[in-house]
Amino acid sequence: MYTLLPWKTLGTALMIVVGLAVYADNFGAWVGVTVSDSVVIRYLPVAVLTVLGIVFGLTAYWAPWRFLWRTMPVLNRTVFPDLNGVWVGTTASNWPTIEKMRNAATTESAIDLAELYGTAERHDAIAVEISASLYSLRLATGLSSMDATSYSITARPWKCQHTPRIHLAYVYEQETKDPSATDEERHLGAADLVYDAHSPDSLEGVYWTRRSWIEGLNTAGRLKLRRVAPSKDSSKTLRDYALEEKTRLDP
């Protein structure tokens, strides 16, 4: 999440720290404390790296920076948001449209474009676990409709230049057990989720896949998520969360 940091403010703070380090002996003399340059040079880098590693390098619920963020929610807007936790919601896929075109090709029958345009999307429940710290961003996903899991290969947050919204762009790999004839055991995909500080527990975005692309069956769709837990229950899988959300949506 370091790409979201206010680098101008941090640059000013760094200059102040460097100035204090350079003139540490003078400041020490003013307050009656002896501070040698060798002590500053030896221990300041270690102290800074230790603080950054311990405070900002962890993703657990009890991580120091997450505790600070819960105490001072304004940091979610001024520094970077705490996105850790389990998010559940729905996907809206264009698979029904692709299926109509596939069936038309199989039967060699014509299909009206207006009919394709009016085809309803297929909805499914999804659960996403986000693990984020100052140095890392990882996402894992489970679906209710199939025994499949996906993990981000690379992920990067970026801030829109024209709005205060933050985007999470990532590429993932999905593994599907017992795939159907129109599916693949393993495929790549990508997604772009949008975070708005005014709705800190909501994410919306789009996704697209490379699944069965040679046959033209690669899908795309929309994602809508809400955060339901600050951390994942170790006794549950992401598919369990997705199935619970499916039950809630379709009682």
C-alpha positions in Angstrom: 0.0 0.0 0.0 3.1 2.2 0.0 2.1 3.6 -3.4 -0.8 5.4 -1.7 1.3 7.3 0.8 1.3 11.1 0.8 4.9 11.3 -0.4 5.1 15.1 -0.2 4.3 15.0 3.5 6.6 12.1 4.1 9.4 13.8 2.2 9.1 16.8 4.5 9.1 14.6 7.6 12.2 12.7 6.3 14.0 16.0 5.8 13.2 17.0 9.4 14.5 13.6 10.6 17.7 13.9 8.6 18.2 17.4 9.9 17.7 16.3 13.5 20.1 13.4 12.9 22.8 15.7 11.4 22.5 18.2 14.3 21.8 15.7 17.0 24.8 16.7 19.0 23.7 20.4 18.9 20.2 19.6 20.0 21.5 17.3 22.7 23.7 20.1 24.0 20.7 22.5 24.2 18.8 20.0 26.4 21.8 18.9 28.4 22.1 15.5 26.9 25.3 14.2 25.2 24.5 12.6 21.9 27.4 11.5 19.7 27.2 11.3 15.9 28.4 7.7 15.9 25.4 6.6 18.1 23.0 8.4 15.7 24.6 6.9 12.6 24.7 3.4 14.1 21.2 3.2 15.6 18.9 5.5 13.7 18.6 3.4 10.5 18.0 0.3 12.6 15.4 2.0 14.7 13.5 3.3 11.6 13.6 0.0 9.9 12.5 -1.8 13.0 9.6 0.5 13.6 8.5 0.3 9.9 8.8 -3.5 9.9 7.0 -4.2 13.2 4.4 -1.5 13.1 3.5 -1.6 9.4 4.6 -5.0 8.1 1.9 -7.2 9.7 -1.6 -7.8 8.5 -3.2 -9.6 11.5 -6.1 -7.9 13.4 -3.8 -7.1 16.3 -1.1 -5.5 14.1 0.0 -2.2 15.6 -0.9 -0.1 12.6 -4.4 -1.7 12.3 -5.0 -0.9 16.0 -4.0 2.7 15.3 -6.2 2.9 12.2 -9.2 1.7 14.3 -8.4 4.3 16.9 -8.0 7.1 14.4 -10.3 6.3 11.4 -9.1 9.5 9.6 -5.9 7.6 8.7 -8.0 5.6 6.3 -8.4 8.7 4.2 -5.2 10.6 4.8 -2.6 7.7 4.6 -4.1 4.5 3.2 -7.2 2.4 4.0 -7.2 -0.7 6.0 -8.7 -3.2 3.6 -8.0 -6.3 5.6 -10.7 -8.8 6.2 -13.4 -10.9 4.5 -15.6 -9.4 1.9 -18.7 -11.1 0.5 -21.0 -10.1 -2.3 -22.0 -11.0 -5.8 -20.7 -11.4 -9.3 -22.7 -10.6 -12.4 -21.3 -12.5 -15.3 -22.0 -12.3 -19.1 -22.0 -16.1 -19.3 -25.7 -16.3 -20.4 -24.9 -14.1 -23.4 -21.9 -16.3 -24.3 -23.9 -19.4 -23.9 -26.6 -18.1 -26.3 -24.0 -17.4 -28.9 -22.4 -20.8 -28.3 -25.7 -22.6 -28.7 -26.5 -20.6 -31.9 -23.1 -21.6 -33.3 -23.8 -25.3 -32.4 -27.2 -25.4 -34.0 -26.3 -23.0 -36.9 -29.3 -20.9 -36.1 -29.4 -17.1 -36.2 -29.6 -15.0 -33.1 -30.9 -11.4 -32.8 -28.4 -8.9 -31.4 -31.2 -7.2 -29.5 -31.8 -10.5 -27.7 -28.2 -10.7 -26.7 -28.3 -7.2 -25.4 -31.3 -7.9 -23.3 -29.9 -11.1 -21.8 -29.8 -11.1 -18.0 -26.5 -11.6 -16.3 -25.8 -14.7 -14.2 -25.4 -13.9 -10.5 -23.3 -15.8 -8.1 -22.1 -15.3 -4.5 -18.4 -14.7 -3.9 -16.1 -14.2 -0.9 -12.8 -12.4 -1.0 -10.1 -12.3 1.6 -7.8 -9.2 1.4 -4.5 -9.1 3.2 -2.8 -5.8 3.1 0.1 -4.0 4.9 2.3 -1.1 4.0 4.4 -3.4 1.8 2.0 -6.0 0.4 -1.5 -6.6 -1.0 -2.9 -10.1 -1.6 -6.4 -11.3 -2.5 -7.9 -14.8 -2.3 -11.4 -15.7 -3.6 -13.9 -18.5 -3.2 -17.2 -19.0 -5.1 -20.5 -20.6 -4.1 -21.2 -22.2 -7.5 -18.1 -24.3 -7.8 -15.2 -25.8 -5.9 -12.7 -23.2 -7.1 -10.2 -21.0 -5.5 -8.2 -18.1 -6.9 -5.2 -16.2 -5.6 -3.7 -12.9 -6.8 -0.4 -13.2 -8.7 0.2 -9.5 -8.6 -1.8 -6.7 -7.0 -1.4 -2.9 -6.9 -3.4 -0.1 -5.4 -3.6 3.2 -7.2 -5.3 6.5 -6.6 -7.4 8.2 -9.3 -6.1 11.6 -10.2 -9.5 13.1 -10.7 -11.4 11.7 -7.7 -10.5 10.6 -4.1 -11.3 7.0 -5.0 -8.7 4.2 -4.8 -8.5 1.3 -7.3 -7.2 -2.2 -6.5 -6.0 -3.7 -9.8 -4.8 -7.3 -9.7 -4.2 -10.4 -11.8 -5.2 -13.8 -10.4 -5.0 -17.5 -11.1 -8.0 -19.7 -10.5 -7.9 -23.4 -10.0 -11.2 -25.3 -10.5 -11.7 -28.9 -9.4 -13.7 -31.1 -11.8 -14.2 -28.4 -14.4 -17.1 -28.6 -16.9 -16.7 -29.0 -20.6 -16.8 -25.2 -21.0 -14.3 -24.5 -18.2 -10.6 -25.0 -17.6 -8.8 -26.5 -14.7 -6.6 -23.5 -14.4 -6.9 -20.0 -15.9 -5.8 -16.4 -15.4 -8.1 -13.4 -14.8 -7.9 -9.8 -13.8 -10.1 -7.4 -11.8 -10.3 -3.7 -10.9 -12.1 -2.8 -7.7 -12.9 0.7 -6.6 -12.8 1.8 -2.9 -14.5 5.0 -1.7 -13.5 6.4 1.7 -17.2 7.5 2.2 -18.2 3.8 2.1 -15.2 2.1 3.8 -16.8 -1.4 3.9 -17.9 -1.5 0.2 -16.0 -2.4 -3.0 -17.3 -2.4 -6.5 -15.6 -3.2 -9.8 -15.2 -5.3 -12.9 -13.4 -8.5 -13.8 -12.5 -10.5 -16.9 -11.0 -14.0 -17.5 -8.9 -15.9 -20.0 -10.9 -19.0 -19.4 -11.5 -21.1 -22.6 -10.5 -18.1 -24.7 -9.7 -20.1 -27.8 -13.4 -21.1 -28.1 -14.4 -17.5 -27.2 -15.9 -18.5 -23.9 -13.8 -16.1 -21.7 -16.2 -14.2 -19.4 -16.4 -10.8 -17.9 -18.7 -9.1 -15.4 -19.2 -6.9 -12.4 -18.3 -7.4 -8.7 -20.0 -5.9 -5.7 -18.6 -6.6 -2.2 -19.1 -5.6 1.4 -16.8 -6.4 4.4 -18.3 -8.8 6.9 -15.3 -9.5 9.1 -12.0 -7.8 9.9 -10.2 -11.1 9.7 -11.0 -14.6 8.4 -12.3 -17.3 10.7 -9.7 -20.1 10.6 -12.4 -22.8 10.9 -14.1 -21.6 7.6 -13.1 -21.6 4.0 -13.9 -18.7 1.6 -16.4 -21.0 -0.1 -18.2 -21.4 3.2 -18.5 -17.6 3.4 -19.7 -17.5 -0.2 -22.3 -20.2 0.5 -23.6 -18.3 3.5 -24.0 -15.2 1.3 -25.8 -17.3 -1.3 -28.2 -18.5 1.3 -28.8 -15.0 2.5 -29.5 -13.8 -1.1 -31.7 -16.8 -2.0 -33.3 -18.0 1.2 
